[in-house]
Amino acid sequence: MVGIAVLFLAFFVGYPIVYNIIMSVQHVTLGNIRSFDRPFVGLANYRFLIEDPLFGVVFWNSVIFVAANVGLQFVIGFALALFFRLGFPGASFFRGLIVGCWILPPLVIGAIWKWLLASDNGVINYALKGLGLLDGKIYWLSDPSLALTAVIIANIWFGVPFAMILLAAGLAGIPDDIYEAAALDGAGSFRRFIWITLPMMRATNYAVLTLLTIYTMRAFDLIWTMTHGGPLDSTNIFPLWSYRLSFELFNFGAGAAISATMIVVVFVVALLYVRSVRSESRL
Amino acid sequence: MTGPGTMLALGILKAARPWLLWLIGLFIASLYLFPVYWMLASAFKSPSELFAAPPTLIPHAPTLAAFHWIFERENMYLYMWNSLLIGGSVTALTLVLATGAAYALARVRSIWMDGILVAIMVSQVLPPPLLVTPMFVIFRQLDLVNTQLAVILATTTRTLPFALIMLRTTFAQIPIELEEAARVDGCPRLSAFFRITLPLARVGYIVVGALVFVQAYGEFVYPLSLVNKNHLQPATVGLYGFVGADYADWGNAMAFASVFVLPVVIIFVLLQRRIVSGLTAGALK
């Protein structure tokens, strides 16, 4: 019974991965896309990418994008999870509303944020002006020095609810009597957080951090809607570059080379995640 | 020294604490939901109000003009139909393919099953932008480019691993003794599965089905790249057509987005609690 589903996945996930690696060492154009017999070019596609001046730009954009998203989604998600755990009327209702934002299609999120951040008539510029923080306009999405920050803000907004519910589930797993015992011994709330919450959450934190890393690499839809990778490649990250090479420049070999490399990265992070989750559930 | 005055103040603070927290919670939730509110508010504004300075928080003269426009001029019906068709087909295909495999993964214990499970968990995380290049070439060779079937098959590769993991957990929670008892009473294995196990897994199926549908309904990369005929595109690609340009028609775009997210919002409101617990179970177990 496992057979059919595994065969389906083997053909539609396993095969594309293998095929992708093969394409990354071939010269693939629109002309020979239908044939299986394509010129083998060794590592030329990889060399082409590394020698491209865009490589450094895309590399640093990707690193900043992933690091800022994972770090801030984790910290904000943790803070919200702790806050809603305080147990006050309406806590689970408010938390539920926030989770609702995560289930919206990323494309819609990108569209909304593009409108919020619009330089003319965007409500965020008005709000900043109203608070006296701003005189003129901020060109969030058309200023190359700001666009990456803008898409990071939108993506953090999108990812925080997920971090929050996973961390809340981890927090709910810590037995209350440990806190009570520590409180009796005179430990204040800060010390209880450092000496009880953080150590007890280690396995959850690990799983959440790896998951957030993986999901951040999925941010294609949102960036594509908001900036298309621009202006001047200031929001171009590896998945976007790969897509543009394949579907705008029809250099499928180079697109495949980026995909192949990124798939390896995702695999490594995913294995760390699977290991953390499985060791946790065995406890 | 604490006088009676400070004691009183502390007492009031303690009594007021839940309501103070309630207020902070309300503030955080309102701030968080503001973007979604802004989408709705913008959809009901007239063009002149949309570009009014300063913007109006609540539409002064709400109008349905933008909604009329997207249904009459933008083929909203067709986009929605395509999205629902793709979402529904992916959900059905995913659940059918996942059922047998998830059941076997839950019941059979062997090192092979462990290996397959890890492979499935890893394949769950590959994002479409990284698989779309080989997918496109493969579907081109199969002559399936420009069909919704290609989009459905491609999207199912994303939802199937997720459904397998979640349904496996559901089946694992159903005591095997129930099936064994039925089989002792002469019920064949397959019919024990359909008559005992499957009904008990009903809630799991609803949650997994809902989450799979939401994912498939919001899929963007596969239809964008595998189909280039406008009348076959789902609403994600339609929305992108609105907002992808530098200067978008924001009132109509927000009306389009509001209509598009409606099914997702309905699903979430109906199943909120179960979705939250299902998501956590799926990600951490």
Interface residues (C-beta under 8 A of the other chain):
Chain A: M1 V2 G3 I4 A5 V6 F8 L9 F12 V13 G14 Y15 P16 I17 Y19 N20 M23 V28 I33 R34 F36 L80 F83 F84 L86 F88 P89 G90 A91 F94 G96 L97 I98 V99 G100 C101 I103 L104 P105 P106 L107 V108 I109 G110 A111 I112 W113 K114 W115 L116 A118 D120 N121 V123 Y126 G130 S142 W157 F162 I165 L166 A168 A169 G170 T204 A207 L211 I214 M217 R218 F220 D221 W224 T225 H228 P239 L240 S242 Y243 S246 F247 F252 G255 A256 S259 M262 I263 V266 F267 V269 A270 L271 Y273 V274 V277 R278 E280 S281
Chain B: R17 P18 W19 L21 W22 I24 G25 L26 I28 A29 Y32 L33 P35 V36 W38 M39 S42 L50 F51 A53 P54 P55 L97 A98 G100 A101 A102 Y103 A104 L105 M113 I116 V118 I120 M121 V122 S123 Q124 V125 L126 P127 P128 P129 L130 L131 V132 T133 P134 M135 F136 V137 I138 R140 Q141 L153 A154 T156 T157 L160 P161 L164 V214 Y217 G218 F220 V221 S225 T236 L239 Y240 F242 V243 G244 D246 A248 W250 A253 M254 A257 F260 V261 V264 V265 I267 F268 Q272 R273 I275 V276 L279 T280 A283 L284 K285
